[in-house]
Amino acid sequence: MSLDVTFLGTGAGFPSPARGASALVLRRAGQCWLFDCGEGTQTQLMRSHLRAAKITKIFITHLHGDHMFGLPGLLCTLTLQRSADASVAPIDIYGPLGLRSFLWRSLELSHSQPVLPCRVHELVPTQDQCPAGEFRDLSGLDQGAALAQAPPGTVLHLDAETDSYLLLEDEELSVRAFRLFHRVPSFGFVVEEKPRPGKLKVHLLQELGVPPGALYGELKRGRAVQLSGGVTVRPGDVLCPPVPGRKVCVLGDCAGPVGPGARRLCGHADLLVHEATLGDGRQHAARQRGHSTPGLAARFALECRARRLVLTHFSQRYQRRGDVGTLRRQAEAVMGGQEVTLAEDFMTIKIPVKNKTKDFVTTENPMKQ
């Protein structure tokens, strides 16, 4: 099953001709999941090889404009592209507490009426996710009858045992969020596939006399089957080793993680996307603004034993490729020469299945004219 990440915006603060505002898309099993939606994201989608109408879930890392100002407009556009049929599954939107109110107020004040169904799931932050003087309790926004007009949703609290927020889980994967430190509460997201059953050893099945069809499916699902002659065939006898799941971690703006959850959840990540707003020589300024440098990102990747580190969210001061190349060298110096990828708008990275010898495939997709 294919799994890839496409960057739509890799700049910090505001969109520019060289780099769009923060946004990336994860594609898996025919679905597109959008992470952050800065101003101009829908234009970047139109220029890319992706289809906005395929978006089924949206994740917002924090409530700064360069990560969410594009969301109301995108929802209005999706209304025009998708059916208003009540049977259409709603888009699930995940983000910090206050996101539901922002969406409703933006749409209500602009007299926009998107008929596209959506649900907003808000993560309740903790006070240690930003400087003490900056924390705002947004739990009282638009209460009562006013918020009743907003999109439906849920409120998610930190699980103290895992130091994370469980956003969704099914038979194939799970998505969790963890806390980050920034000027406003910020979050990272971990998409982790569950191990898949290995391939059936067809030659053994034929030798044992197992007829193709339903019994193959039972064995694939991990259930023993009994043949007409009374012989019991167990999955372990005819299945190759399980295929390990892949893990993609996307961090919002941060000067570092809060609590032990981030490092544990990101452990052995196949792809770790981390911001590097300023170079190592401006580390003091970066920390003051709640941001990271290439060195900080690389140290976190080493602690997590990530297979591939991708840097993004570059300050607009780094306009030339040579300027950004310095950031790569700073990160690779910390990682002992291990390759680091610098994200570019419209770059796609394919994450290979773990039991194969294939490496990551990176392509810089040309934008549509």
Disulfide bonds with the S-S distance in Angstrom:
none
